[in-house]
Amino acid sequence: MNDSSEKRSGRPRRPDTSLVTAGRNPRSYHGFVNPPVYHASTVLYPSAEDYVAHRARYQYGRRGTPTTEALESALAELEGPRCAGVALLPSGLAAISTALLAVLRAGDHLLVTDSAYGPTRQFCEQILSRLGITTTYYDPLAGAAAAAQFRDNTRAIYLEAPGSLSFEMQDVAAIARAAHDKGALVLMDNTWATPLYFRPLDHGVDLVIQAGTKYIGGHSDVMLGTVSANAATVTALKNMVSYAGLCEGPDDIYLGLRGLRTLSVRLERHYRSGLEVARWLEQRPEVLRLLHPALPSHPGHAIWKRDFTGASGLFSMVLKPVPQQAVYAFLDTLELFGIGPSWGGYESLAIPFDCAPLRTATRWQPGGPTVRFHIGLEAVEDLLADLERGFAALAAAMN
Ligand SMILES: Cc1ncc(COP(=O)(O)O)c(C=O)c1O
């Protein structure tokens, strides 16, 4: 019988094994394989004295249940030995805002990668600014030179690598060293790689954010955010979550736990199929270039190869210049690629995008229209046939 709390061999488990064993202990729930889902607000205490002394393992639904602990402990095991605690939030964006609010104070300066997820920028500009926290943006290709933008009051730097539309890679360890030298903390959105393919805490990151909505959930049916903290930031994170009254619902946590069990096999397929489709697209005459860090043609490929152990199914394509209507004809013809936000589910997606309105430190000039793909679990041959039809529609729209 599995028992994640008792590793009798004393050896750390490999991630594939942790995905199966972590966060569950069938012995404590009658042998059923999966943990029960606790729907809870009130928790009853054994006595008035215990209640007054807060003497209870669980105190109130909002403050965590065995269901919360199951996913938190499973994620902590995946994040590696530097992980001192995990918080579960109602969305990836809530994880981003909670992590930032946990460490920033009035008067602080925050450095953010210019390639950050759009709503992250919006939070900085609309909310942090109101609290007296200023944000400036740095070139995602600057590497440790981003440190030149540190000010005396820079409290933190926020990374996302690769960018989830534009896919710039960053030397996370070098940036983290430069930040720590200046006394600043490092936050990173690691949704693209998940801790299976990159463990930011091992590279000096202090707070790791994931939109569990994507690969952890894996089925496009849940909103979930996670923040993993090292010893330097765990108290600030847990206090922020507690003071702001943040928690995730039990059924959504359960969907996260359920998704986690198959994360490795799904990601491996997303990785393999994504790369196959990207290589095929790279050879197409309509395509200018691919933005996929696992392709040798990508400017960030060496960093990806050095630091990451895999790639997810999300990447972008730059087309040779064509009218926007031809791009729409391409996308509208696809049958197996849905047009919609988010990614990380079992299904393929394709969306047009433009990073230009989101940039302030760099100029977005890709050289042609851009499309982002999420490659799902369908047969690659069918996806390629669908794309072939899309390119035929693109050509027809030009005539
Ligand atoms: C890279 C990245 N981070 C965070 C988020 C936010 O996650 P959620 O949609 O769960 O709020 C997204 C959503 O698309 C994302 O792509």
Ligand as a Chemical Component Dictionary entry (heavy atoms), coordinates in Angstrom:
data_LIG
# 
_chem_comp.id                   LIG 
_chem_comp.type                 NON-POLYMER 
_chem_comp.pdbx_formal_charge   0 
_chem_comp.three_letter_code    LIG 
# 
loop_
_chem_comp_atom.comp_id 
_chem_comp_atom.atom_id 
_chem_comp_atom.alt_atom_id 
_chem_comp_atom.type_symbol 
_chem_comp_atom.charge 
_chem_comp_atom.model_Cartn_x 
_chem_comp_atom.model_Cartn_y 
_chem_comp_atom.model_Cartn_z 
_chem_comp_atom.pdbx_ordinal 
LIG C1 C1 C 0 1.814  31.875 -18.155 1  
LIG C2 C2 C 0 0.515  32.062 -17.457 2  
LIG N1 N1 N 0 0.526  32.383 -16.147 3  
LIG C3 C3 C 0 -0.611 32.568 -15.469 4  
LIG C4 C4 C 0 -1.838 32.447 -16.078 5  
LIG C5 C5 C 0 -3.079 32.709 -15.289 6  
LIG O1 O1 O 0 -3.729 31.537 -14.951 7  
LIG P1 P1 P 0 -5.298 31.506 -14.668 8  
LIG O2 O2 O 0 -5.959 31.601 -16.008 9  
LIG O3 O3 O 0 -5.505 30.221 -13.955 10 
LIG O4 O4 O 0 -5.617 32.687 -13.810 11 
LIG C6 C6 C 0 -1.906 32.106 -17.429 12 
LIG C7 C7 C 0 -3.216 31.960 -18.100 13 
LIG O5 O5 O 0 -3.325 31.876 -19.287 14 
LIG C8 C8 C 0 -0.695 31.923 -18.129 15 
LIG O6 O6 O 0 -0.692 31.633 -19.449 16 
# 
loop_
_chem_comp_bond.comp_id 
_chem_comp_bond.atom_id_1 
_chem_comp_bond.atom_id_2 
_chem_comp_bond.value_order 
_chem_comp_bond.pdbx_ordinal 
LIG C1 C2 SING 1  
LIG C2 N1 SING 2  
LIG C2 C8 DOUB 3  
LIG N1 C3 DOUB 4  
LIG C3 C4 SING 5  
LIG C4 C5 SING 6  
LIG C4 C6 DOUB 7  
LIG C5 O1 SING 8  
LIG O1 P1 SING 9  
LIG P1 O2 DOUB 10 
LIG P1 O3 SING 11 
LIG P1 O4 SING 12 
LIG C6 C7 SING 13 
LIG C6 C8 SING 14 
LIG C7 O5 DOUB 15 
LIG C8 O6 SING 16 
# 
